[in-house]
Amino acid sequence: MDKDRRKHLDYIQAIITRMNANSFQIKNMTVIILTAILALFAATPKVLLLFIAGFSAFIFWLLDAYYLQQERKFRKMYYDVADITNNHEIKPYEMPVDKYKGNGCSFGESFFSKTIVLFYFSLVLVTTIITIMFLLIWEIPVI
């Protein structure tokens, strides 16, 4: 393997690592923000805060799915540059992520990935159940 290809692989690996770190930070921020919103709800019980918590968890879910999609695209590009697979011809130092569609690289497949669905769906589900409980059972005002 020539020197340019090794350097190209290093660049791609650095991007993959950065995408993975972003995904971890998004999950971390989700937990922190939801905890803060729920603590605020405990201090001033308004159901609107629970709606905000569920909505913010869903927004973070979308963002995390985007980073996972990008990470998967760069991983497939890494395999092509390393000649593990030969799906696309890639020039030295080229980063054509738009060539990678489907086969695990679509947004929908990333959005419904097992690891992401288990984490975010459980957060959205719990906040939805708590919201319904407070609306129907305890009749807490929305605003």
PyMOL commands that set and color helices and strands:
alter all, ss='L'
color gray80, all
select helices_A, chain A and resi 3-43+47-81+97-99+107-111+114-136
alter helices_A, ss='H'
color red, helices_A
deselect
rebuild
show_as cartoon
